[in-house]
Amino acid sequence: MQRKNITVRLFNLAGEVLGSLTLPASFRLADLAALKTLGTARVEVLS
């Protein structure tokens, strides 16, 4: 059985893509809050 993953894309205030992460589906998006210190203003879930 394959593990489900989600892909999230990280954006800064200007709307530029900072990067993408592939995470296990059990990952809590609230745990990404620490990325604000690196300039992440928005997180978009792709799949």
C-alpha positions as CSV (number, residue, x, y, z in Angstrom):
1,M,0.0,0.0,0.0
2,Q,1.3,3.4,-1.0
3,R,1.5,6.2,1.6
4,K,-0.5,9.3,0.8
5,N,1.4,12.5,0.4
6,I,0.4,16.1,0.0
7,T,2.3,18.8,-1.8
8,V,2.3,22.4,-0.5
9,R,3.8,25.4,-2.1
10,L,5.2,28.3,0.0
11,F,4.8,32.0,-1.1
12,N,6.2,35.2,0.2
13,L,4.3,38.5,0.6
14,A,5.1,39.5,-3.0
15,G,3.5,36.3,-4.2
16,E,6.7,34.7,-5.3
17,V,7.2,31.0,-4.8
18,L,9.7,30.2,-2.1
19,G,9.5,26.5,-2.6
20,S,7.5,23.3,-2.5
21,L,7.3,20.5,0.1
22,T,6.0,17.0,-0.2
23,L,4.7,15.9,3.2
24,P,2.9,12.8,4.5
25,A,-0.9,13.2,4.5
26,S,-0.9,12.9,8.3
27,F,1.2,16.1,8.6
28,R,-0.6,19.0,10.3
29,L,-0.4,22.2,8.3
30,A,-0.4,24.1,11.6
31,D,3.1,22.8,12.1
32,L,4.3,24.9,9.1
33,A,3.7,28.1,11.1
34,A,7.4,28.2,12.0
35,L,8.1,28.9,8.3
36,K,6.8,32.5,8.9
37,T,10.3,33.4,10.3
38,L,11.8,32.5,6.9
39,G,9.4,34.8,5.0
40,T,6.5,32.5,4.2
41,A,3.3,34.4,4.0
42,R,1.0,31.9,2.4
43,V,0.8,28.1,2.0
44,E,-1.1,26.5,-0.9
45,V,-2.0,22.8,-0.8
46,L,-1.6,21.4,-4.3
47,S,-2.6,17.7,-3.7
